[in-house]
Amino acid sequence: MTQPTHISQINGFTRGALVNDLRPYPEEIRFVLNRVNGTSFWAWSLWRAPEGADLLDSIPFSEEYMQCAGTADALALEVRRIEDDGAPHQYAIGKPGGDCTGEPTEVIHFDDRRHSTTVYPHEVFTADEAAVVFYTYFLTDEVSQPYELRDLHLSWPKPESDAGVS
């Protein structure tokens, strides 16, 4: 087992160090993602721990992370990062060559169907596909080529609607 460098979070609540004591990191990530069932385990997040953090002492949160929600058969992936202007941006992750015209059509349910997100067809991943994206993020803190990012424009406060404005 190596010194843990990353933190994972289940369902937005339970956090802990991602460890490789049972299997190597790529296999551990794939194992975890294949357990996402949409009900008792419906979301998983991953981020790098601060340099020198003692993960036995505390499990710090980060403003930058990768996350997914859904089931092992249909996951929506997102990445949040702080851009050069200092502002956080959250992006949907998609496979190359997707069409983002019109509104998204694929509904991903999670939290025992209490919640959902709607994405484009090329933004739906299986657990095995997502494991490749997550492992690359684990290694580099980036979403690598050939994957595409779509800005979700989650700024707060929400921009005012243009309806009725002349």
Backbone torsions as a table, in degrees:
resi	resn	phi	psi	omega
1	MET	NA	135.5	176.4
2	THR	-97.8	166.2	177.3
3	GLN	-62.3	125.0	179.7
4	PRO	-61.4	140.0	-179.9
5	THR	-120.5	-10.5	-174.5
6	HIS	-130.0	156.5	178.6
7	ILE	-117.2	139.5	174.2
8	SER	-121.1	155.7	-177.4
9	GLN	-136.8	135.1	179.5
10	ILE	-107.2	129.4	175.2
11	ASN	55.3	26.2	176.6
12	GLY	76.1	6.5	-175.5
13	PHE	-129.6	-54.5	-172.1
14	THR	-85.2	114.5	-178.3
15	ARG	-113.8	148.2	175.5
16	GLY	-166.7	168.3	177.9
17	ALA	-71.0	137.6	172.0
18	LEU	-79.3	120.8	-175.6
19	VAL	-118.7	160.2	178.6
20	ASN	-119.7	34.1	-178.4
21	ASP	-78.6	-23.3	178.1
22	LEU	-97.8	-33.1	-178.0
23	ARG	-156.8	157.0	177.7
24	PRO	-60.0	155.7	-175.6
25	TYR	-50.9	-46.7	-178.9
26	PRO	-60.3	-39.0	179.1
27	GLU	-72.2	-35.5	178.2
28	GLU	-64.3	-44.2	178.8
29	ILE	-62.0	-45.1	178.3
30	ARG	-62.7	-42.5	178.9
31	PHE	-58.6	-48.7	-179.3
32	VAL	-61.2	-49.4	-176.9
33	LEU	-63.7	-31.4	178.1
34	ASN	-74.7	-6.0	177.2
35	ARG	-96.3	-8.0	-179.8
36	VAL	-66.7	120.5	-173.0
37	ASN	-119.5	-0.2	177.6
38	GLY	83.3	-11.1	-178.9
39	THR	-119.1	-79.6	-179.5
40	SER	-78.0	-23.5	177.4
41	PHE	-136.2	100.8	-172.0
42	TRP	-123.3	-8.0	179.4
43	ALA	-148.5	145.3	178.3
44	TRP	-141.7	136.2	179.2
45	SER	-126.5	154.4	-179.6
46	LEU	-143.6	136.0	174.4
47	TRP	-151.8	157.8	178.9
48	ARG	-77.7	135.2	175.8
49	ALA	-72.7	151.7	176.2
50	PRO	-59.0	147.0	179.0
51	GLU	-53.3	130.0	176.9
52	GLY	78.6	4.6	-178.9
53	ALA	-65.4	139.0	174.6
54	ASP	-93.9	98.0	-174.8
55	LEU	-72.6	-5.2	171.4
56	LEU	-83.5	-21.3	-178.1
57	ASP	-91.4	-45.1	-179.7
58	SER	-152.3	157.7	179.7
59	ILE	-119.2	88.6	-175.5
60	PRO	-72.9	148.9	174.3
61	PHE	-85.8	162.0	177.1
62	SER	-132.5	151.2	175.2
63	GLU	-79.4	-10.5	179.4
64	GLU	-120.4	128.9	-176.5
65	TYR	-163.8	168.6	169.6
66	MET	-116.7	143.5	-179.8
67	GLN	-144.6	161.4	174.6
68	CYS	-144.4	160.6	176.1
69	ALA	-148.9	152.1	178.1
70	GLY	131.2	-134.1	177.1
71	THR	-131.0	167.4	179.7
72	ALA	-58.9	-24.5	179.8
73	ASP	-86.3	-22.3	-176.6
74	ALA	-151.8	98.8	-179.2
75	LEU	-114.9	140.1	168.6
76	ALA	-98.6	129.5	-179.4
77	LEU	-110.0	140.6	176.5
78	GLU	-138.1	153.9	173.5
79	VAL	-130.4	140.6	176.9
80	ARG	-120.3	131.5	179.5
81	ARG	-146.0	156.9	176.2
82	ILE	-90.5	121.9	-177.5
83	GLU	-83.7	174.5	-176.9
84	ASP	-57.8	-27.5	179.1
85	ASP	-80.4	0.8	179.0
86	GLY	87.2	-3.2	-178.5
87	ALA	-93.2	141.6	175.7
88	PRO	-77.0	142.7	175.2
89	HIS	-132.5	140.6	177.3
90	GLN	-116.1	136.2	-174.3
91	TYR	-127.9	141.3	166.3
92	ALA	-79.4	143.0	179.8
93	ILE	-103.8	134.3	179.9
94	GLY	-131.8	158.5	174.5
95	LYS	-75.1	158.3	-176.6
96	PRO	-65.5	150.7	173.0
97	GLY	81.1	11.5	-179.7
98	GLY	-76.2	159.7	179.5
99	ASP	-106.2	118.9	-179.7
100	CYS	-106.3	23.3	175.9
101	THR	-83.2	149.2	-176.9
102	GLY	74.4	-171.7	-179.6
103	GLU	-87.2	150.3	174.8
104	PRO	-60.5	149.7	-174.8
105	THR	-124.0	-14.9	-175.3
106	GLU	-92.4	118.0	-178.2
107	VAL	-95.7	123.6	176.8
108	ILE	-107.6	114.6	179.5
109	HIS	-91.3	148.3	175.9
110	PHE	-155.3	173.7	-177.0
111	ASP	56.6	53.6	178.2
112	ASP	56.1	37.8	177.9
113	ARG	69.1	13.3	176.0
114	ARG	-76.5	-22.2	-178.4
115	HIS	-134.4	160.2	176.0
116	SER	-154.5	162.6	171.7
117	THR	-134.0	149.4	-179.7
118	THR	-115.3	127.4	-176.5
119	VAL	-131.2	171.4	174.8
120	TYR	-78.6	156.7	-177.6
121	PRO	-54.0	-37.4	-179.0
122	HIS	-76.5	-1.6	178.1
123	GLU	-101.7	11.2	176.1
124	VAL	-100.3	126.0	-177.3
125	PHE	-120.8	146.7	166.3
126	THR	-82.1	167.1	178.7
127	ALA	-59.4	-41.4	-179.5
128	ASP	-65.8	-39.4	176.5
129	GLU	-66.0	-43.0	-179.6
130	ALA	-64.4	-33.7	-178.9
131	ALA	-59.9	-35.6	178.6
132	VAL	-65.2	-44.3	-179.1
133	VAL	-66.1	-45.4	-179.8
134	PHE	-64.6	-40.6	-178.6
135	TYR	-66.3	-39.4	175.9
136	THR	-62.2	-41.9	177.0
137	TYR	-62.4	-41.6	176.9
138	PHE	-55.2	-42.3	-177.4
139	LEU	-77.7	-35.8	-167.1
140	THR	-122.2	-10.7	-173.9
141	ASP	64.3	22.6	-178.6
142	GLU	-136.7	158.3	167.4
143	VAL	-94.5	117.3	-172.5
144	SER	-87.8	168.5	171.0
145	GLN	-63.2	146.8	10.6
146	PRO	-95.3	10.2	-175.1
147	TYR	-69.2	149.3	-175.8
148	GLU	-112.7	150.5	178.7
149	LEU	-114.6	138.4	175.3
150	ARG	-121.2	117.1	-178.1
151	ASP	-63.2	127.5	-179.5
152	LEU	-87.8	-5.5	176.2
153	HIS	49.5	57.0	-178.5
154	LEU	-94.4	31.8	-178.5
155	SER	-65.2	153.7	178.4
156	TRP	-132.2	133.5	1.7
157	PRO	-72.0	157.3	-179.6
158	LYS	-62.5	140.4	176.7
159	PRO	-62.0	146.8	178.2
160	GLU	-67.0	146.5	177.2
161	SER	-66.5	145.1	177.1
162	ASP	-84.1	-4.0	-177.1
163	ALA	-62.1	129.3	176.8
164	GLY	78.7	1.7	179.9
165	VAL	-94.7	131.5	180.0
166	SER	-108.3	NA	NA
